[in-house]
Amino acid sequence: AYNDENSNYKPLPFDFSRASSATVINKDGLIEEVGSGQPRIDYKDDSNGALLLEPTRTNLITYSEDFSDSSWNVFRASINANSIISPDGTLNANKLNGSTDNNTHYIAPNISYSLGSYSASIFAKKGTLNFLYIWFTGAGNVFDEEKVWFDLENGTIGTIQSPIEASIEDYGNGWYRCAAKSTADVAANGRIAFGISNADNVSTFTGSESDNIYLWGAQSEQGSYPTSYIPTQGAAVTRLGEESNLSNINNLIGANQGSWFLDWDIANSDTRDNANIGFELSSDNNQDELNFSIGSDGNMRMFIRVNDTYSQKYTTTNKSGKWCLVWNTSSLKLFQDGLQVYSDEDVLVYSSYTTYDISANIQYKLNNTQLFNTALTDQEAIALTQ
């Protein structure tokens, strides 16, 4: 949104809130912690940077970096702390060594779980061995004894035992963030383990004390996908959800028309009925708005609300991309990635929106957003969204 000041149009700053610290990937490609209330401009795979917004999540692992702490159970293995440079650029990563036993070799914290989906993640780098596995163990009958293997030589996922879902991300310098999701069947103390292996789909083998991989930044969080790293040093830590807003936008939008451009990348979302994606234009009485939401089927929906009555106008399976919503008092058009995907020439649209809210109920990056005080032509909207 822009303000005409001294005949020069300047971007208007949004208010931002997050009542906790959080981490982000900086321009050097390193994980960096930012303080409470500071927006996160993330440069992971994007040299231009994008505003990263995420929901509230808690890292249940109390020592996410120091695996030599007594809160970690070490089985037929040993830990050498501060052995190598970690993804945050400091000498604080651990080396997990095996043993001569013909058995599993792993570390695991004991955690109290509730019913529902959980995501476990850790940063790993190959040592003398190339394979890490994440194991949702049967301890406490919380999980159903399933594993997934990660190839740290090639940055790929190996064998996945159902019903696990897994991902691997390259963080540079040989480091990968390995993540897996499963479901807690009962509420009890359980265990998610991180182990070393000498091959895919192998967890039991005769090792040696020279067998090793490097580990750092462990996380266990309730939810169906991993969020950004939450460091802990003795207790579980919660990163709170983020919100940004711009008030008094009625002078930025025409009295009877306007256009709203969004360029976002939705990384992950939990399946929730009508979970607000975080973009909303609203009136001062909150009875009139334009917004986007995720339905229980995972599809994107565009809603309009007039006189406190909602009406769904558009739905799509394509959730990321460039979007432009163009309206006047009797018509509404939506453009997506260079195409007009919706048009209604007989619709009542409220024209005096006063607030632009951006909140994080899902995980996404906002690359660009603009407000116009006129209804863009079809050609302009198509060009803007290409």
Protein Blocks (a to p, Z undefined) as FASTA:
>chain_A
ZZdeehiacddddddddfbdcddddfkopacdddehiacddfehianopaddddddddfb
fblmlmmbmkbccehiaddehkbccfkopafbccddddfbdcdddddddddddedddddd
ddddddfbfbdcddddfehhlagoiaddddfknopacddddfbdcddddeejhiacdddd
dddfbdcdddddddddfbehiabdcddfkbccddehiaddedjbdcdddddehiacdddd
dddddehklmmpcfkbccdddddddfbdcddehiafhiacddfkopaccdddddfkopac
ddddeehiacdfbdcfblgdcddddddfkbccddeehiafbdcfbbcddfbdfbdcdddf
bdcddfbdcddfbdcdfklmmmmmZZ
